[in-house]
Amino acid sequence: MTAAGKTVLVSGGTFGIGRAITLGLARRGHSVVAFGLESPQVSSIAQNAIPGLRELLDREGLSAELMEADVSDAADVAGVIERALARYGRIDGVVNNAAIGPLGTVLDTDEALFDRIIAVNLKGPYLTSRAAIPHMIAQGGGAIVNIGSGAGWGKPNMAVYSASKGGVVALSAAMAYDFFHQRIRVNTVIPGGGGIVTGMSLGRVGGEASRFGKGAAGTAAGRAATGDDIANVVAFLLSPEAETLSGTVIDVGCFAQQGGPIPSKQAP
């Protein structure tokens, strides 16, 4: 670990946005423990991601601990914590990114699927944060970044996914209050812009990338957001430059949940 580097756990850190976060942090000199599942999950095409990510890290002369672990399983999360402590001796940050996003209303989401969405998207951040926070307290502080969604304010045909992501926003704020005096900062990042390719987003369109992101508002940069855009904001929130920020929500994209759709660009 470099003098400036921190030890950071990244759930869902081997594919999609999480992969970009893992790479972005490793490139900045952080020691990253990234974990996820190698088998495809409901509504996602993400699978067998660890070998390709390890190859890319090696090609760039970087290293990270890559593990297969289920964020919704307390024993698996404990194993991630143990691996991080064994290799790096401390835990400075957590990025709660792992999520699944099946579409559906309350009428066509069965109870088992409801339970799985909540287990991954909401129980997962709870389990990982609960396991890491005592170590952060002992070290004098730390930072947690939870990856939310614009669906957390409610979106059509995303009933349970929306509920889980709304819960993430509320959980983040509550933890920011609860651990304020222990100098543990907790913030939420909302991916936006409609063009970030993830296993979840591709799963919703049958894996056909050409069907994804059409008509999306994009960002103020005049393009869709990318995983690297999310990774840059996550890295900032974990850094000393953000040492006064806690309880914030940063939308990296089109902020449509704050007041409705971005209007279409008018022709000149």
N, C-alpha and C positions, 0 to 999 in steps of 0.2 A: 504493500500500500504506500502511495506517495505521502509526503508530509501533509498535503492538502486533501488527500483522499479520505473518503468515508466508506464504511461498510453498509451496504444498502441491500435489503431484500426486495425482490420484485416478483409478485405473484402474477401468473399468466405471462411470465417474462421471456418466453421462448418463441412467440409468434405474434404477428400483427403489431399493435401499438406497444405491447410489452417488449417485444423484440427490439423495437426502435429505442425504447427507454433503456434496456439493458446495454445496447451498443453505445448509446449516447453517454451513459454514465461511465462505462468502461473507457471510452475515449477521453473522458475528463480525468481519468486516474483514480476512479473509485473502485473499490472492491465490491463486486456484485454477486449476490446469490440469487439466481433466477430459477423459478420453478413453475411447472405446469404439468399437464397430462399429455402423454404422447398418443393416446387413443382419441379418435374424433368424438366430440361431445354433441349433444342435441343442438341442432340448428347451426352447427359450425363445421367448417371443413379443415380446421387446424388439426394437424397430426404429424407425428414423426419429425418434430421441428428441431430437436436438440442436435442431431448430427450436422445439419446445415449451419446452424448458428455457431457450433463449435468450430467448424471449418472456417467460417468467416472471421471469427475472433483470432484463430491461429494465423490466418493470412495477414491480418493487420497487426500481429504481434501483441495481441491483447489476451487477457485471461479473465475468466469468470467461472464461478461454480454453477453448473447447470444440473438441475435435479428434476426427476419426475416425482411430483407430489400433488395431492388433492387438497386445495385450499379449504374445502369444507370438512376435512377430516382432522380433528384435533391432534391425533397421533402423527399424521403426516406433517402437520405444521410444526409440532415439537421436534421432529426430525430435521426440518429445515433450520430451526433455531440452533439445534445442537451442531449441525454442520457449519453454520456461520461462526459460532463461537469457537469451535475446534480449529477452524482454519485462520480466522482473523481476530478472535479474542474480544470482539465487541460488536454491537449493532447500533448504528447511528441513524439509520433511516429505514422506512418501509414504504413501498409503493404498492398499494392495494389496487391491482389492475385486473385480476382474473374475473371474467364474467361470461355468462351465456345469455343469449337474447332471443329466445323463441317468440315468434309473433302470436297474437291471439287475443280475443276478448275473454272475459271471465266465463263465458258460456262454452268456449271451445278449448279452454285450458283445464286439463284434468288435475286432480289433487296431487298426484305423484309429480307431475311436471311443475306445478306451483311450488311444491316443497323443494324440488331441485333448484329452481331459479333462485329462491330465497336463500337456500343453503350456500350456493356459490357466490351470489352477488352481494348478499348482506351478512350472512353468517361468516363468510370467508374473511372479510375485513375485520370483523369482530374477533375471530380466532387469532389472526395474525397479529393484530394490534395488542390483544390481551397477552399474547406470548412475548412480544418484543418490549412492551412498555416498561416492565420491571427492570430490564437491563438498561434502558435509556435513563430511567430515574437514577439508577446506581451510578451512571456515568455523568450525571449532571444535565441531561437534556437530550433532545433528538428531534426528528422531524418525520411526520407521516403525511403522505400525499395519497388521497383517495381519488380514483378515476371514476367520475360520475357520468352523466349523460343528460342531454337536453330532454330525454324522455322522463327524467325525474320530476318534471313539471307536468307530466301527462301528455301522451300522444295516442292517436287512434291505433287500434289493433296491437297495442303493446301494454295491455293492462298490468300483467304481473311484472314484466320487465320494468315498466314505469314505477310500480310500487317499490320494487327493490332498489332502484336508483334514487327515488325520492328518499328512501330510508338511508341511503349512503350519505346524502347531503345533510340530513338531520343528525346522523351518527357522527359525522365529521364535526359539526358545530358543537355537539354535546361533549365530545372528547376534547375539543379545543378549550372549552370552559373547564372541564374536569382536571386537566393537566397543565393549565396555564402557569401555575406557580412552580411546577417542576421543570419548566422551560422545555416542554414538549409541544412543538407546533404542529397543528393539524389543519391541512388545507385541502380543498377539492378542485380538481381540474376537470372541465367539461370539454371533451372533444367535440368539434363542430365542423361545419363547412361541407359536410355531405359527401366527401370523397376519400375518406381514410379507409384503406383496404385492410380488413381484418378477417379472421376466420369466420367471425359472426356475420359481418356484412356480406361476405361472399356466400355464406350459407343461406342467407335470406333470399338470394337470387339464384339458387341452384348451382353455385360455383362459377357462374358465367360473369366474368369481370366486365364484359361489354354492357351488361344490363345494370351495372351499379353506378349510382351517383348522377344519373341523367337528370337535368333540371335542378340540380342542387345550387343553392345560392353562392356557395364558395365562401371566400373570406374577403376582408378589406384589402388583401394583397392582390386581388383579382384572380385568384386561383383557389382550388380546393386545398384544405389543410392536409398535412401529411403526418405520418407517425413521428417524423423528426421534429415537426412543430410542437407536438405534445411533449416529446422528450426534452426539448429546450426549456419549456416552462417547468417541467418536473425538476430538471437539474437546478434551475433558479430557485425553486421553492425549498430544495434541500440545502442550498448554499448559505454561507454567512451573509450574503447580500440580502437575504430574505429573513434575517433573524428576528425582525419585528412583526412578521406576518403570521397570523394564526386566525382560523375561523373564516378565511376568505374563500370565495368561489371565483375561479378564473376561467372564463369561457374562451377557448382557443378556436374561434370559428365565427359562426354567423349569429350567435346570441338570440336566435329566433324565439326561445322560450321566454324571453323577457317582455314580449309584447306582440308576438305574431310573426308571420312570415316576412322575410326580407322582400321588399318590392322588386319586381322585375326591372332590369335595367332598361331605361327608355332609349329608343333609337334616336340618334342625333337629328 
